[in-house]
Amino acid sequence: MDICIEPFDNLEFKGGTNAFRRMLYNKFKADKNSKSGENLIRITIGRKNNLELVEIVKYSDEKIRKQIEGIFSLKDFSYWSSARLYRIPVKKQFEISIFIDAKK
């Protein structure tokens, strides 16, 4: 008898990656005074289907940093399925960048 299981199941946001990106895009609003630059965010999803940690590694200005913190504190961003290694939940990190291009 052969039992075949996938060794790794990746984490998943409720509704999928596109839903995560769309929600982030809709919530994030840079104003005309925002500075240009990259805003790098490291996200850790815990073993219990939870958003465990959001680290803002790099940000273009203080207003943007506060906005990112506020967005990820919303309940909308707390619906995750943990990654699994041989069906055992594991922590997983990923990074995303938001680029601001200041209009001149």
Beta strands, then each sheet from edge to edge (+ up, - down):
strand 1: 8-9
strand 2: 12-13
strand 3: 37-45
strand 4: 51-58
strand 5: 80-81
strand 6: 83-85
strand 7: 88-90
strand 8: 92-100
sheet 1: 1+ 6- 7+
sheet 2: 2+ 5-
sheet 3: 4+ 3- 8+
end
